Amino acid sequence: MINFKSVQNQLEKNFSNAHETANDAALAAAESGNIEDIRAFAQASQSVATATVVMGEGMRAHHGMTKAIIDGIQ
């Protein structure tokens, strides 16, 4: 069985890494204005969006499991 806490920790780590990468890419794109830096920022922004959706789904799954347990007890 999968330990939900370890999955949640991994999702949070990926979310933080995506934000750090996007921040670094934004600074690089702002300083240089180079097209490669702008593309890197766009890709990092997409990674942040994906990480945000995955975090939301993780929270939804956690809520669903908690609700199922509570409903099972009642």
CHARMM internal coordinates of N, CA and C (Angstrom, degrees):
IC EDIT
DIST 1 N 1 CA 1.4482
DIST 1 CA 1 C 1.5325
ANGL 1 N 1 CA 1 C 109.33
DIST 1 C 2 N 1.3070
ANGL 1 CA 1 C 2 N 115.40
DIHE 1 N 1 CA 1 C 2 N 142.53
DIST 2 N 2 CA 1.4609
ANGL 1 C 2 N 2 CA 121.23
DIHE 1 CA 1 C 2 N 2 CA -178.47
DIST 2 CA 2 C 1.5306
ANGL 2 N 2 CA 2 C 109.38
DIHE 1 C 2 N 2 CA 2 C -79.20
DIST 2 C 3 N 1.3113
ANGL 2 CA 2 C 3 N 115.33
DIHE 2 N 2 CA 2 C 3 N 134.19
DIST 3 N 3 CA 1.4578
ANGL 2 C 3 N 3 CA 120.90
DIHE 2 CA 2 C 3 N 3 CA 175.94
DIST 3 CA 3 C 1.5268
ANGL 3 N 3 CA 3 C 107.71
DIHE 2 C 3 N 3 CA 3 C -81.63
DIST 3 C 4 N 1.3257
ANGL 3 CA 3 C 4 N 116.44
DIHE 3 N 3 CA 3 C 4 N 113.57
DIST 4 N 4 CA 1.4602
ANGL 3 C 4 N 4 CA 120.16
DIHE 3 CA 3 C 4 N 4 CA -175.31
DIST 4 CA 4 C 1.5204
ANGL 4 N 4 CA 4 C 111.88
DIHE 3 C 4 N 4 CA 4 C -63.42
DIST 4 C 5 N 1.3234
ANGL 4 CA 4 C 5 N 117.45
DIHE 4 N 4 CA 4 C 5 N -34.54
DIST 5 N 5 CA 1.4683
ANGL 4 C 5 N 5 CA 120.42
DIHE 4 CA 4 C 5 N 5 CA -178.91
DIST 5 CA 5 C 1.5331
ANGL 5 N 5 CA 5 C 110.94
DIHE 4 C 5 N 5 CA 5 C -62.56
DIST 5 C 6 N 1.3243
ANGL 5 CA 5 C 6 N 117.30
DIHE 5 N 5 CA 5 C 6 N -40.15
DIST 6 N 6 CA 1.4668
ANGL 5 C 6 N 6 CA 119.44
DIHE 5 CA 5 C 6 N 6 CA 179.20
DIST 6 CA 6 C 1.5276
ANGL 6 N 6 CA 6 C 110.90
DIHE 5 C 6 N 6 CA 6 C -68.39
DIST 6 C 7 N 1.3263
ANGL 6 CA 6 C 7 N 117.06
DIHE 6 N 6 CA 6 C 7 N -36.68
DIST 7 N 7 CA 1.4651
ANGL 6 C 7 N 7 CA 120.27
DIHE 6 CA 6 C 7 N 7 CA 176.44
DIST 7 CA 7 C 1.5249
ANGL 7 N 7 CA 7 C 109.76
DIHE 6 C 7 N 7 CA 7 C -65.00
DIST 7 C 8 N 1.3248
ANGL 7 CA 7 C 8 N 116.50
DIHE 7 N 7 CA 7 C 8 N -43.63
DIST 8 N 8 CA 1.4577
ANGL 7 C 8 N 8 CA 120.98
DIHE 7 CA 7 C 8 N 8 CA 179.24
DIST 8 CA 8 C 1.5327
ANGL 8 N 8 CA 8 C 110.97
DIHE 7 C 8 N 8 CA 8 C -62.35
DIST 8 C 9 N 1.3191
ANGL 8 CA 8 C 9 N 117.32
DIHE 8 N 8 CA 8 C 9 N -41.95
DIST 9 N 9 CA 1.4683
ANGL 8 C 9 N 9 CA 120.66
DIHE 8 CA 8 C 9 N 9 CA 178.00
DIST 9 CA 9 C 1.5219
ANGL 9 N 9 CA 9 C 111.13
DIHE 8 C 9 N 9 CA 9 C -62.42
DIST 9 C 10 N 1.3269
ANGL 9 CA 9 C 10 N 117.08
DIHE 9 N 9 CA 9 C 10 N -40.64
DIST 10 N 10 CA 1.4662
ANGL 9 C 10 N 10 CA 120.88
DIHE 9 CA 9 C 10 N 10 CA 178.91
DIST 10 CA 10 C 1.5298
ANGL 10 N 10 CA 10 C 110.74
DIHE 9 C 10 N 10 CA 10 C -65.76
DIST 10 C 11 N 1.3319
ANGL 10 CA 10 C 11 N 116.95
DIHE 10 N 10 CA 10 C 11 N -41.43
DIST 11 N 11 CA 1.4651
ANGL 10 C 11 N 11 CA 120.44
DIHE 10 CA 10 C 11 N 11 CA 177.55
DIST 11 CA 11 C 1.5258
ANGL 11 N 11 CA 11 C 111.12
DIHE 10 C 11 N 11 CA 11 C -62.05
DIST 11 C 12 N 1.3219
ANGL 11 CA 11 C 12 N 116.84
DIHE 11 N 11 CA 11 C 12 N -42.77
DIST 12 N 12 CA 1.4655
ANGL 11 C 12 N 12 CA 120.61
DIHE 11 CA 11 C 12 N 12 CA 178.77
DIST 12 CA 12 C 1.5244
ANGL 12 N 12 CA 12 C 111.38
DIHE 11 C 12 N 12 CA 12 C -64.70
DIST 12 C 13 N 1.3243
ANGL 12 CA 12 C 13 N 116.16
DIHE 12 N 12 CA 12 C 13 N -38.93
DIST 13 N 13 CA 1.4650
ANGL 12 C 13 N 13 CA 120.51
DIHE 12 CA 12 C 13 N 13 CA 178.34
DIST 13 CA 13 C 1.5318
ANGL 13 N 13 CA 13 C 110.29
DIHE 12 C 13 N 13 CA 13 C -64.77
DIST 13 C 14 N 1.3315
ANGL 13 CA 13 C 14 N 116.80
DIHE 13 N 13 CA 13 C 14 N -45.22
DIST 14 N 14 CA 1.4653
ANGL 13 C 14 N 14 CA 120.46
DIHE 13 CA 13 C 14 N 14 CA 178.40
DIST 14 CA 14 C 1.5258
ANGL 14 N 14 CA 14 C 111.25
DIHE 13 C 14 N 14 CA 14 C -63.36
DIST 14 C 15 N 1.3248
ANGL 14 CA 14 C 15 N 116.79
DIHE 14 N 14 CA 14 C 15 N -38.78
DIST 15 N 15 CA 1.4590
ANGL 14 C 15 N 15 CA 122.20
DIHE 14 CA 14 C 15 N 15 CA 178.84
DIST 15 CA 15 C 1.5306
ANGL 15 N 15 CA 15 C 110.27
DIHE 14 C 15 N 15 CA 15 C -62.48
DIST 15 C 16 N 1.3238
ANGL 15 CA 15 C 16 N 116.66
DIHE 15 N 15 CA 15 C 16 N -46.61
DIST 16 N 16 CA 1.4676
ANGL 15 C 16 N 16 CA 121.16
DIHE 15 CA 15 C 16 N 16 CA 179.00
DIST 16 CA 16 C 1.5218
ANGL 16 N 16 CA 16 C 111.51
DIHE 15 C 16 N 16 CA 16 C -63.80
DIST 16 C 17 N 1.3326
ANGL 16 CA 16 C 17 N 116.49
DIHE 16 N 16 CA 16 C 17 N -42.73
DIST 17 N 17 CA 1.4636
ANGL 16 C 17 N 17 CA 120.19
DIHE 16 CA 16 C 17 N 17 CA 178.83
DIST 17 CA 17 C 1.5251
ANGL 17 N 17 CA 17 C 111.37
DIHE 16 C 17 N 17 CA 17 C -62.99
DIST 17 C 18 N 1.3253
ANGL 17 CA 17 C 18 N 117.16
DIHE 17 N 17 CA 17 C 18 N -40.01
DIST 18 N 18 CA 1.4649
ANGL 17 C 18 N 18 CA 120.73
DIHE 17 CA 17 C 18 N 18 CA 179.14
DIST 18 CA 18 C 1.5235
ANGL 18 N 18 CA 18 C 110.36
DIHE 17 C 18 N 18 CA 18 C -63.12
DIST 18 C 19 N 1.3200
ANGL 18 CA 18 C 19 N 117.19
DIHE 18 N 18 CA 18 C 19 N -41.02
DIST 19 N 19 CA 1.4671
ANGL 18 C 19 N 19 CA 120.54
DIHE 18 CA 18 C 19 N 19 CA 178.94
DIST 19 CA 19 C 1.5231
ANGL 19 N 19 CA 19 C 111.42
DIHE 18 C 19 N 19 CA 19 C -67.36
DIST 19 C 20 N 1.3161
ANGL 19 CA 19 C 20 N 117.54
DIHE 19 N 19 CA 19 C 20 N -41.79
DIST 20 N 20 CA 1.4677
ANGL 19 C 20 N 20 CA 120.17
DIHE 19 CA 19 C 20 N 20 CA 178.47
DIST 20 CA 20 C 1.5252
ANGL 20 N 20 CA 20 C 110.90
DIHE 19 C 20 N 20 CA 20 C -62.91
DIST 20 C 21 N 1.3224
ANGL 20 CA 20 C 21 N 116.40
DIHE 20 N 20 CA 20 C 21 N -42.72
DIST 21 N 21 CA 1.4640
ANGL 20 C 21 N 21 CA 120.91
DIHE 20 CA 20 C 21 N 21 CA 178.74
DIST 21 CA 21 C 1.5233
ANGL 21 N 21 CA 21 C 110.73
DIHE 20 C 21 N 21 CA 21 C -62.89
DIST 21 C 22 N 1.3291
ANGL 21 CA 21 C 22 N 116.62
DIHE 21 N 21 CA 21 C 22 N -42.46
DIST 22 N 22 CA 1.4645
ANGL 21 C 22 N 22 CA 120.47
DIHE 21 CA 21 C 22 N 22 CA 179.23
DIST 22 CA 22 C 1.5252
ANGL 22 N 22 CA 22 C 111.03
DIHE 21 C 22 N 22 CA 22 C -65.03
DIST 22 C 23 N 1.3170
ANGL 22 CA 22 C 23 N 117.41
DIHE 22 N 22 CA 22 C 23 N -40.54
DIST 23 N 23 CA 1.4679
ANGL 22 C 23 N 23 CA 120.25
DIHE 22 CA 22 C 23 N 23 CA 178.19
DIST 23 CA 23 C 1.5211
ANGL 23 N 23 CA 23 C 111.27
DIHE 22 C 23 N 23 CA 23 C -63.57
DIST 23 C 24 N 1.3304
ANGL 23 CA 23 C 24 N 116.48
DIHE 23 N 23 CA 23 C 24 N -43.98
DIST 24 N 24 CA 1.4671
ANGL 23 C 24 N 24 CA 120.33
DIHE 23 CA 23 C 24 N 24 CA 178.18
DIST 24 CA 24 C 1.5272
ANGL 24 N 24 CA 24 C 110.98
DIHE 23 C 24 N 24 CA 24 C -63.10
DIST 24 C 25 N 1.3304
ANGL 24 CA 24 C 25 N 116.28
DIHE 24 N 24 CA 24 C 25 N -42.21
DIST 25 N 25 CA 1.4649
ANGL 24 C 25 N 25 CA 120.47
DIHE 24 CA 24 C 25 N 25 CA 179.87
DIST 25 CA 25 C 1.5244
ANGL 25 N 25 CA 25 C 110.87
DIHE 24 C 25 N 25 CA 25 C -66.27
DIST 25 C 26 N 1.3257
ANGL 25 CA 25 C 26 N 117.25
DIHE 25 N 25 CA 25 C 26 N -37.29
DIST 26 N 26 CA 1.4674
ANGL 25 C 26 N 26 CA 120.53
DIHE 25 CA 25 C 26 N 26 CA 178.67
DIST 26 CA 26 C 1.5214
ANGL 26 N 26 CA 26 C 110.69
DIHE 25 C 26 N 26 CA 26 C -64.40
DIST 26 C 27 N 1.3214
ANGL 26 CA 26 C 27 N 116.67
DIHE 26 N 26 CA 26 C 27 N -42.96
DIST 27 N 27 CA 1.4648
ANGL 26 C 27 N 27 CA 119.80
DIHE 26 CA 26 C 27 N 27 CA 178.48
DIST 27 CA 27 C 1.5227
ANGL 27 N 27 CA 27 C 111.22
DIHE 26 C 27 N 27 CA 27 C -64.44
DIST 27 C 28 N 1.3246
ANGL 27 CA 27 C 28 N 116.55
DIHE 27 N 27 CA 27 C 28 N -42.72
DIST 28 N 28 CA 1.4643
ANGL 27 C 28 N 28 CA 120.12
DIHE 27 CA 27 C 28 N 28 CA 179.83
DIST 28 CA 28 C 1.5252
ANGL 28 N 28 CA 28 C 110.75
DIHE 27 C 28 N 28 CA 28 C -64.17
DIST 28 C 29 N 1.3293
ANGL 28 CA 28 C 29 N 117.21
DIHE 28 N 28 CA 28 C 29 N -41.87
DIST 29 N 29 CA 1.4656
ANGL 28 C 29 N 29 CA 120.57
DIHE 28 CA 28 C 29 N 29 CA -179.96
DIST 29 CA 29 C 1.5246
ANGL 29 N 29 CA 29 C 111.19
DIHE 28 C 29 N 29 CA 29 C -67.51
DIST 29 C 30 N 1.3243
ANGL 29 CA 29 C 30 N 116.87
DIHE 29 N 29 CA 29 C 30 N -37.23
DIST 30 N 30 CA 1.4640
ANGL 29 C 30 N 30 CA 120.17
DIHE 29 CA 29 C 30 N 30 CA -179.89
DIST 30 CA 30 C 1.5223
ANGL 30 N 30 CA 30 C 111.52
DIHE 29 C 30 N 30 CA 30 C -69.11
DIST 30 C 31 N 1.3258
ANGL 30 CA 30 C 31 N 116.52
DIHE 30 N 30 CA 30 C 31 N -35.87
DIST 31 N 31 CA 1.4640
ANGL 30 C 31 N 31 CA 120.01
DIHE 30 CA 30 C 31 N 31 CA -177.90
DIST 31 CA 31 C 1.5246
ANGL 31 N 31 CA 31 C 112.44
DIHE 30 C 31 N 31 CA 31 C -76.39
DIST 31 C 32 N 1.3393
ANGL 31 CA 31 C 32 N 116.62
DIHE 31 N 31 CA 31 C 32 N -40.69
DIST 32 N 32 CA 1.4595
ANGL 31 C 32 N 32 CA 118.51
DIHE 31 CA 31 C 32 N 32 CA -172.47
DIST 32 CA 32 C 1.5246
ANGL 32 N 32 CA 32 C 113.28
DIHE 31 C 32 N 32 CA 32 C -98.64
DIST 32 C 33 N 1.3218
ANGL 32 CA 32 C 33 N 117.17
DIHE 32 N 32 CA 32 C 33 N -36.55
DIST 33 N 33 CA 1.4614
ANGL 32 C 33 N 33 CA 119.63
DIHE 32 CA 32 C 33 N 33 CA -175.30
DIST 33 CA 33 C 1.5143
ANGL 33 N 33 CA 33 C 112.66
DIHE 32 C 33 N 33 CA 33 C 71.54
DIST 33 C 34 N 1.3229
ANGL 33 CA 33 C 34 N 116.55
DIHE 33 N 33 CA 33 C 34 N 9.97
DIST 34 N 34 CA 1.4602
ANGL 33 C 34 N 34 CA 122.54
DIHE 33 CA 33 C 34 N 34 CA -179.59
DIST 34 CA 34 C 1.5276
ANGL 34 N 34 CA 34 C 109.58
DIHE 33 C 34 N 34 CA 34 C -71.91
DIST 34 C 35 N 1.3224
ANGL 34 CA 34 C 35 N 117.17
DIHE 34 N 34 CA 34 C 35 N 142.39
DIST 35 N 35 CA 1.4633
ANGL 34 C 35 N 35 CA 121.50
DIHE 34 CA 34 C 35 N 35 CA -177.23
DIST 35 CA 35 C 1.5305
ANGL 35 N 35 CA 35 C 111.79
DIHE 34 C 35 N 35 CA 35 C -62.85
DIST 35 C 36 N 1.3336
ANGL 35 CA 35 C 36 N 117.70
DIHE 35 N 35 CA 35 C 36 N -35.00
DIST 36 N 36 CA 1.4666
ANGL 35 C 36 N 36 CA 119.85
DIHE 35 CA 35 C 36 N 36 CA 177.93
DIST 36 CA 36 C 1.5243
ANGL 36 N 36 CA 36 C 111.34
DIHE 35 C 36 N 36 CA 36 C -65.67
DIST 36 C 37 N 1.3264
ANGL 36 CA 36 C 37 N 116.29
DIHE 36 N 36 CA 36 C 37 N -38.07
DIST 37 N 37 CA 1.4652
ANGL 36 C 37 N 37 CA 120.09
DIHE 36 CA 36 C 37 N 37 CA 177.69
DIST 37 CA 37 C 1.5260
ANGL 37 N 37 CA 37 C 111.16
DIHE 36 C 37 N 37 CA 37 C -67.54
DIST 37 C 38 N 1.3180
ANGL 37 CA 37 C 38 N 116.21
DIHE 37 N 37 CA 37 C 38 N -37.35
DIST 38 N 38 CA 1.4627
ANGL 37 C 38 N 38 CA 120.06
DIHE 37 CA 37 C 38 N 38 CA 178.03
DIST 38 CA 38 C 1.5273
ANGL 38 N 38 CA 38 C 110.17
DIHE 37 C 38 N 38 CA 38 C -67.40
DIST 38 C 39 N 1.3240
ANGL 38 CA 38 C 39 N 117.02
DIHE 38 N 38 CA 38 C 39 N -40.30
DIST 39 N 39 CA 1.4699
ANGL 38 C 39 N 39 CA 120.40
DIHE 38 CA 38 C 39 N 39 CA 176.51
DIST 39 CA 39 C 1.5253
ANGL 39 N 39 CA 39 C 110.97
DIHE 38 C 39 N 39 CA 39 C -65.18
DIST 39 C 40 N 1.3238
ANGL 39 CA 39 C 40 N 116.87
DIHE 39 N 39 CA 39 C 40 N -39.18
DIST 40 N 40 CA 1.4690
ANGL 39 C 40 N 40 CA 120.29
DIHE 39 CA 39 C 40 N 40 CA 177.73
DIST 40 CA 40 C 1.5241
ANGL 40 N 40 CA 40 C 110.12
DIHE 39 C 40 N 40 CA 40 C -63.09
DIST 40 C 41 N 1.3337
ANGL 40 CA 40 C 41 N 116.61
DIHE 40 N 40 CA 40 C 41 N -38.82
DIST 41 N 41 CA 1.4612
ANGL 40 C 41 N 41 CA 119.78
DIHE 40 CA 40 C 41 N 41 CA 177.14
DIST 41 CA 41 C 1.5265
ANGL 41 N 41 CA 41 C 111.13
DIHE 40 C 41 N 41 CA 41 C -65.66
DIST 41 C 42 N 1.3236
ANGL 41 CA 41 C 42 N 116.92
DIHE 41 N 41 CA 41 C 42 N -41.97
DIST 42 N 42 CA 1.4679
ANGL 41 C 42 N 42 CA 120.04
DIHE 41 CA 41 C 42 N 42 CA 178.80
DIST 42 CA 42 C 1.5272
ANGL 42 N 42 CA 42 C 110.65
DIHE 41 C 42 N 42 CA 42 C -62.01
DIST 42 C 43 N 1.3233
ANGL 42 CA 42 C 43 N 116.37
DIHE 42 N 42 CA 42 C 43 N -41.84
DIST 43 N 43 CA 1.4620
ANGL 42 C 43 N 43 CA 120.36
DIHE 42 CA 42 C 43 N 43 CA 178.34
DIST 43 CA 43 C 1.5328
ANGL 43 N 43 CA 43 C 110.68
DIHE 42 C 43 N 43 CA 43 C -66.47
DIST 43 C 44 N 1.3108
ANGL 43 CA 43 C 44 N 117.48
DIHE 43 N 43 CA 43 C 44 N -40.88
DIST 44 N 44 CA 1.4642
ANGL 43 C 44 N 44 CA 120.93
DIHE 43 CA 43 C 44 N 44 CA 178.34
DIST 44 CA 44 C 1.5262
ANGL 44 N 44 CA 44 C 110.73
DIHE 43 C 44 N 44 CA 44 C -65.54
DIST 44 C 45 N 1.3218
ANGL 44 CA 44 C 45 N 116.72
DIHE 44 N 44 CA 44 C 45 N -37.01
DIST 45 N 45 CA 1.4673
ANGL 44 C 45 N 45 CA 120.14
DIHE 44 CA 44 C 45 N 45 CA 177.02
DIST 45 CA 45 C 1.5204
ANGL 45 N 45 CA 45 C 110.88
DIHE 44 C 45 N 45 CA 45 C -63.99
DIST 45 C 46 N 1.3244
ANGL 45 CA 45 C 46 N 116.54
DIHE 45 N 45 CA 45 C 46 N -38.79
DIST 46 N 46 CA 1.4636
ANGL 45 C 46 N 46 CA 120.37
DIHE 45 CA 45 C 46 N 46 CA 176.86
DIST 46 CA 46 C 1.5251
ANGL 46 N 46 CA 46 C 110.46
DIHE 45 C 46 N 46 CA 46 C -65.44
DIST 46 C 47 N 1.3193
ANGL 46 CA 46 C 47 N 116.99
DIHE 46 N 46 CA 46 C 47 N -37.78
DIST 47 N 47 CA 1.4669
ANGL 46 C 47 N 47 CA 120.47
DIHE 46 CA 46 C 47 N 47 CA 177.25
DIST 47 CA 47 C 1.5262
ANGL 47 N 47 CA 47 C 111.24
DIHE 46 C 47 N 47 CA 47 C -64.62
DIST 47 C 48 N 1.3260
ANGL 47 CA 47 C 48 N 117.00
DIHE 47 N 47 CA 47 C 48 N -38.28
DIST 48 N 48 CA 1.4628
ANGL 47 C 48 N 48 CA 120.54
DIHE 47 CA 47 C 48 N 48 CA 177.14
DIST 48 CA 48 C 1.5254
ANGL 48 N 48 CA 48 C 109.88
DIHE 47 C 48 N 48 CA 48 C -64.70
DIST 48 C 49 N 1.3227
ANGL 48 CA 48 C 49 N 116.77
DIHE 48 N 48 CA 48 C 49 N -42.36
DIST 49 N 49 CA 1.4650
ANGL 48 C 49 N 49 CA 120.04
DIHE 48 CA 48 C 49 N 49 CA 179.08
DIST 49 CA 49 C 1.5242
ANGL 49 N 49 CA 49 C 110.73
DIHE 48 C 49 N 49 CA 49 C -61.98
DIST 49 C 50 N 1.3213
ANGL 49 CA 49 C 50 N 116.50
DIHE 49 N 49 CA 49 C 50 N -42.71
DIST 50 N 50 CA 1.4629
ANGL 49 C 50 N 50 CA 120.61
DIHE 49 CA 49 C 50 N 50 CA 178.55
DIST 50 CA 50 C 1.5205
ANGL 50 N 50 CA 50 C 110.72
DIHE 49 C 50 N 50 CA 50 C -64.33
DIST 50 C 51 N 1.3186
ANGL 50 CA 50 C 51 N 116.84
DIHE 50 N 50 CA 50 C 51 N -44.41
DIST 51 N 51 CA 1.4633
ANGL 50 C 51 N 51 CA 120.52
DIHE 50 CA 50 C 51 N 51 CA 179.45
DIST 51 CA 51 C 1.5252
ANGL 51 N 51 CA 51 C 111.16
DIHE 50 C 51 N 51 CA 51 C -62.93
DIST 51 C 52 N 1.3230
ANGL 51 CA 51 C 52 N 117.02
DIHE 51 N 51 CA 51 C 52 N -35.75
DIST 52 N 52 CA 1.4596
ANGL 51 C 52 N 52 CA 120.99
DIHE 51 CA 51 C 52 N 52 CA 178.40
DIST 52 CA 52 C 1.5247
ANGL 52 N 52 CA 52 C 111.02
DIHE 51 C 52 N 52 CA 52 C -65.25
DIST 52 C 53 N 1.3253
ANGL 52 CA 52 C 53 N 116.54
DIHE 52 N 52 CA 52 C 53 N -43.61
DIST 53 N 53 CA 1.4666
ANGL 52 C 53 N 53 CA 120.56
DIHE 52 CA 52 C 53 N 53 CA 178.39
DIST 53 CA 53 C 1.5213
ANGL 53 N 53 CA 53 C 110.31
DIHE 52 C 53 N 53 CA 53 C -63.92
DIST 53 C 54 N 1.3188
ANGL 53 CA 53 C 54 N 116.81
DIHE 53 N 53 CA 53 C 54 N -43.41
DIST 54 N 54 CA 1.4670
ANGL 53 C 54 N 54 CA 120.67
DIHE 53 CA 53 C 54 N 54 CA -179.64
DIST 54 CA 54 C 1.5253
ANGL 54 N 54 CA 54 C 110.61
DIHE 53 C 54 N 54 CA 54 C -63.83
DIST 54 C 55 N 1.3320
ANGL 54 CA 54 C 55 N 117.43
DIHE 54 N 54 CA 54 C 55 N -41.41
DIST 55 N 55 CA 1.4678
ANGL 54 C 55 N 55 CA 120.10
DIHE 54 CA 54 C 55 N 55 CA 177.21
DIST 55 CA 55 C 1.5266
ANGL 55 N 55 CA 55 C 110.72
DIHE 54 C 55 N 55 CA 55 C -61.86
DIST 55 C 56 N 1.3167
ANGL 55 CA 55 C 56 N 116.76
DIHE 55 N 55 CA 55 C 56 N -41.79
DIST 56 N 56 CA 1.4618
ANGL 55 C 56 N 56 CA 120.61
DIHE 55 CA 55 C 56 N 56 CA 178.23
DIST 56 CA 56 C 1.5177
ANGL 56 N 56 CA 56 C 111.97
DIHE 55 C 56 N 56 CA 56 C -62.04
DIST 56 C 57 N 1.3249
ANGL 56 CA 56 C 57 N 116.37
DIHE 56 N 56 CA 56 C 57 N -41.89
DIST 57 N 57 CA 1.4641
ANGL 56 C 57 N 57 CA 120.29
DIHE 56 CA 56 C 57 N 57 CA 178.12
DIST 57 CA 57 C 1.5262
ANGL 57 N 57 CA 57 C 111.00
DIHE 56 C 57 N 57 CA 57 C -66.90
DIST 57 C 58 N 1.3229
ANGL 57 CA 57 C 58 N 116.73
DIHE 57 N 57 CA 57 C 58 N -35.62
DIST 58 N 58 CA 1.4635
ANGL 57 C 58 N 58 CA 120.21
DIHE 57 CA 57 C 58 N 58 CA 177.01
DIST 58 CA 58 C 1.5201
ANGL 58 N 58 CA 58 C 111.37
DIHE 57 C 58 N 58 CA 58 C -64.19
DIST 58 C 59 N 1.3269
ANGL 58 CA 58 C 59 N 115.82
DIHE 58 N 58 CA 58 C 59 N -42.11
DIST 59 N 59 CA 1.4666
ANGL 58 C 59 N 59 CA 119.20
DIHE 58 CA 58 C 59 N 59 CA 177.92
DIST 59 CA 59 C 1.5279
ANGL 59 N 59 CA 59 C 110.99
DIHE 58 C 59 N 59 CA 59 C -66.56
DIST 59 C 60 N 1.3323
ANGL 59 CA 59 C 60 N 116.05
DIHE 59 N 59 CA 59 C 60 N -37.82
DIST 60 N 60 CA 1.4617
ANGL 59 C 60 N 60 CA 120.07
DIHE 59 CA 59 C 60 N 60 CA 178.66
DIST 60 CA 60 C 1.5213
ANGL 60 N 60 CA 60 C 110.59
DIHE 59 C 60 N 60 CA 60 C -64.62
DIST 60 C 61 N 1.3265
ANGL 60 CA 60 C 61 N 117.08
DIHE 60 N 60 CA 60 C 61 N -41.71
DIST 61 N 61 CA 1.4639
ANGL 60 C 61 N 61 CA 121.17
DIHE 60 CA 60 C 61 N 61 CA 178.14
DIST 61 CA 61 C 1.5250
ANGL 61 N 61 CA 61 C 110.85
DIHE 60 C 61 N 61 CA 61 C -63.91
DIST 61 C 62 N 1.3193
ANGL 61 CA 61 C 62 N 116.27
DIHE 61 N 61 CA 61 C 62 N -43.06
DIST 62 N 62 CA 1.4676
ANGL 61 C 62 N 62 CA 120.40
DIHE 61 CA 61 C 62 N 62 CA 178.64
DIST 62 CA 62 C 1.5250
ANGL 62 N 62 CA 62 C 110.49
DIHE 61 C 62 N 62 CA 62 C -61.61
DIST 62 C 63 N 1.3085
ANGL 62 CA 62 C 63 N 116.59
DIHE 62 N 62 CA 62 C 63 N -43.90
DIST 63 N 63 CA 1.4625
ANGL 62 C 63 N 63 CA 120.88
DIHE 62 CA 62 C 63 N 63 CA 178.75
DIST 63 CA 63 C 1.5285
ANGL 63 N 63 CA 63 C 110.21
DIHE 62 C 63 N 63 CA 63 C -62.62
DIST 63 C 64 N 1.3313
ANGL 63 CA 63 C 64 N 116.73
DIHE 63 N 63 CA 63 C 64 N -42.52
DIST 64 N 64 CA 1.4624
ANGL 63 C 64 N 64 CA 120.39
DIHE 63 CA 63 C 64 N 64 CA 179.60
DIST 64 CA 64 C 1.5178
ANGL 64 N 64 CA 64 C 112.35
DIHE 63 C 64 N 64 CA 64 C -62.72
DIST 64 C 65 N 1.3291
ANGL 64 CA 64 C 65 N 116.46
DIHE 64 N 64 CA 64 C 65 N -41.43
DIST 65 N 65 CA 1.4669
ANGL 64 C 65 N 65 CA 119.60
DIHE 64 CA 64 C 65 N 65 CA 178.56
DIST 65 CA 65 C 1.5239
ANGL 65 N 65 CA 65 C 110.81
DIHE 64 C 65 N 65 CA 65 C -66.78
DIST 65 C 66 N 1.3227
ANGL 65 CA 65 C 66 N 116.69
DIHE 65 N 65 CA 65 C 66 N -42.49
DIST 66 N 66 CA 1.4616
ANGL 65 C 66 N 66 CA 120.18
DIHE 65 CA 65 C 66 N 66 CA 179.10
DIST 66 CA 66 C 1.5241
ANGL 66 N 66 CA 66 C 110.68
DIHE 65 C 66 N 66 CA 66 C -62.83
DIST 66 C 67 N 1.3235
ANGL 66 CA 66 C 67 N 116.57
DIHE 66 N 66 CA 66 C 67 N -42.74
DIST 67 N 67 CA 1.4647
ANGL 66 C 67 N 67 CA 120.81
DIHE 66 CA 66 C 67 N 67 CA 179.22
DIST 67 CA 67 C 1.5202
ANGL 67 N 67 CA 67 C 110.81
DIHE 66 C 67 N 67 CA 67 C -63.84
DIST 67 C 68 N 1.3304
ANGL 67 CA 67 C 68 N 117.35
DIHE 67 N 67 CA 67 C 68 N -40.86
DIST 68 N 68 CA 1.4630
ANGL 67 C 68 N 68 CA 120.80
DIHE 67 CA 67 C 68 N 68 CA 179.23
DIST 68 CA 68 C 1.5279
ANGL 68 N 68 CA 68 C 111.01
DIHE 67 C 68 N 68 CA 68 C -63.24
DIST 68 C 69 N 1.3156
ANGL 68 CA 68 C 69 N 116.72
DIHE 68 N 68 CA 68 C 69 N -39.16
DIST 69 N 69 CA 1.4701
ANGL 68 C 69 N 69 CA 120.49
DIHE 68 CA 68 C 69 N 69 CA 178.57
DIST 69 CA 69 C 1.5228
ANGL 69 N 69 CA 69 C 110.17
DIHE 68 C 69 N 69 CA 69 C -65.91
DIST 69 C 70 N 1.3236
ANGL 69 CA 69 C 70 N 116.56
DIHE 69 N 69 CA 69 C 70 N -45.90
DIST 70 N 70 CA 1.4703
ANGL 69 C 70 N 70 CA 120.04
DIHE 69 CA 69 C 70 N 70 CA 179.95
DIST 70 CA 70 C 1.5265
ANGL 70 N 70 CA 70 C 110.51
DIHE 69 C 70 N 70 CA 70 C -63.71
DIST 70 C 71 N 1.3308
ANGL 70 CA 70 C 71 N 116.90
DIHE 70 N 70 CA 70 C 71 N -43.31
DIST 71 N 71 CA 1.4640
ANGL 70 C 71 N 71 CA 120.09
DIHE 70 CA 70 C 71 N 71 CA 178.30
DIST 71 CA 71 C 1.5212
ANGL 71 N 71 CA 71 C 111.45
DIHE 70 C 71 N 71 CA 71 C -63.87
DIST 71 C 72 N 1.3230
ANGL 71 CA 71 C 72 N 116.93
DIHE 71 N 71 CA 71 C 72 N -34.62
DIST 72 N 72 CA 1.4591
ANGL 71 C 72 N 72 CA 121.00
DIHE 71 CA 71 C 72 N 72 CA 178.36
DIST 72 CA 72 C 1.5131
ANGL 72 N 72 CA 72 C 112.56
DIHE 71 C 72 N 72 CA 72 C -67.94
DIST 72 C 73 N 1.3153
ANGL 72 CA 72 C 73 N 116.43
DIHE 72 N 72 CA 72 C 73 N -32.58
DIST 73 N 73 CA 1.4657
ANGL 72 C 73 N 73 CA 120.76
DIHE 72 CA 72 C 73 N 73 CA 179.18
DIST 73 CA 73 C 1.5241
ANGL 73 N 73 CA 73 C 110.50
DIHE 72 C 73 N 73 CA 73 C -72.32
DIST 73 C 74 N 1.3187
ANGL 73 CA 73 C 74 N 116.23
DIHE 73 N 73 CA 73 C 74 N -36.80
DIST 74 N 74 CA 1.4644
ANGL 73 C 74 N 74 CA 120.20
DIHE 73 CA 73 C 74 N 74 CA -178.41
DIST 74 CA 74 C 1.4849
ANGL 74 N 74 CA 74 C 107.77
DIHE 73 C 74 N 74 CA 74 C -72.05
END
COOR INIT
IC SEED 1 N 1 CA 1 C
IC BUILD
